[in-house]
Amino acid sequence: MKKEIILGLGIFLSLIISFTLVSALGTQFVCLNKGERIYYSDCNPGAPDYICPATTCNLCVDEIRTGVYCPGNGCVGVCEYLYDEPENPVITPPVKDPTTVVLINPVNNYFLSNPAQVTFSFKITRYRFETCELMIDGKVSATKSRPIYFNKQYNLTSSLENGEHNWRIDCTKVEADGGDIIMSETRNIIVGNTPGAVCGNNIKEGTEQCDDGNKVNGDGCSSTCKIEQEQQTEIGLVSPANGYSSTDTQTIDFKFSISSSVLSNIVSCNLMLNNAIVGNITSVSSSQNTISYSVSPASYTWRIDCLDNLHQTTSSISRTLVINSPAPAGTGGNTGGGGGGGGGASLPTYTLNQEQLKNGTTQSLQKGARFKFKVSNIDHYVTVDEIATIYVQLTVLSEPQKFLLYTSSEKKVDVNNDSVYDISLILNKIESNKANLTIKSISEPIKEELKGNVSVGSEANISQPPKGRLAGITGAVIGGISNNKTSIAIVFVIVLAIVVVIVYNNQKKKQPKEE
């Protein structure tokens, strides 16, 4: 009888341990707080991780081994929180997007002679917003709540005192669309006579029409900070014209002439773009000279500086130009349906020169857009193949390489298979179905122990996001078991089995032998 009791006790305890083991692994119903992440990439390197976008998220998962979760199904009951201690939430910083939240009035640097109540006008072009707030000098001054419709003008008012103020509109998306904050551009408004307004300090103040940091006439901004007509020097600018505007990265021919009175002394001339030397020629003529340069989207001032044989510099006047980013495909016309022929808009190629690559260039790329650059005088490309919620798939040519790049992650790439990393790629954010990427040239030898892991043309070459500390599932049968539940349960079963065998053998020895 004692033998049966001991065996029954052993079976009962084994069932308890087995239940503990099952509760540690297998299908589970788990809860996440907003911003917490479940690392599906540990289950399958090609699967994106899941970040909870709402206050609480309920997920069915399959724990295939300790702390490794795959998407599951068939869960019932009440979910248990995945993390005993909440992970640090993934907080998306406010995004400046003046194409979504568009300011109308007042214009930038608007001047108001006396303190008064001012009406600030704006509209939105896409998304659904919960609120839009008027921010004056960094503080909320007025609020517009739902409903907020597309392309309708809204007005918010606020009283302003004497002085210079900055203002913008911050709009918060509805929670179902992510709850992100989208900011407009920032504008200035000047009320009354601004104390300390000084012409020549490179700050446009009060009633100044311009301020170029000096009190010199003849450079476009007069000694009294009034806009003046362009007056050429011995170096005459030919093209592009002042205020030139175009769209998309392009090579521009900067043309100029030199007065015959100074030509014989000129040794070389530099193209100055935003006060940096970007081009040079040493053979000049009086009629027309050209320095070509590839210009990416941004605002610029440019001039020509020429050096004579006495090492003295003669400068031309300065001109401005603006290169706009191309509009996303499909935004140039009616958004309604209808198929039809035609080749459609071509996706942009952003050609980078060596200076741009060396200093690093940041650009938002839609699917199919690409960077073009040279390494060892050979053309290479980085193309955006796919854009997901938290990662993009990229292809690097001419040595074909495919990989995933997650937000806030960096990928170093050897583009010519010479065991040296040539470029660094960082995915800053994904917004409006565009990947905001930073590309920069580097020169870093690949460590010997890493060379065997470099995969050219591999789909599994993945940049993983950083992980926080993973706590155990709450409500476990045995308290204190967290990340090593399976190993502890197995050891416990083995020890229990040994104890049952020893007790059984001892008990058998004590029983009288049958005649």
Buried (B, 14 or more C-beta within 10 A) or exposed (E): EEEEEBEEEBEEBBEBBEEBBEBBBEBBBBBBBBBBBBBBBBBEEEEBBBBBBBEEBEBBBBBBEBBBBBBBEEBEEEBEBBBEEBBEEBEBEEBBBBBBBBBEEBEEBBBBEEEEEBEBBBBBEBBBBBBBBBBBEEEEBBEBEEEBEEEEEBEBEBEBEBBBBEBBBBBBBBEEEEBBBBBBBBBBBBBBEBEEBEBBBEEBBBBBEBBBEEBEEBBBBBBEBEEBEEEBBBBBBBEBEBEBEBEBBEEBEBBBBBBEEBBEBBEEBBBBBEEEEBBEBEEBEBEEBEBEBBBBBEEBBBBBBBBBEEEEEBBBBBBBBBBEBBEBBEEEEEEEEEEEEEEEBEBBBBBBBEBBBEEBBEBBBBBBBBBBBBBEEEEBBBBBEEBEEBBBBBBBBEBEBBBBBBBBBEBBBBBBEEEBBBBBBBBBBBBBEBBBBBBBBBEEEBEEEEEEEBEEEEEEBBBBBEEBEBBBBEEBBBEEBBEEBBEBBEEBBEEBBEEBEEBBEEEEEEEEEEE
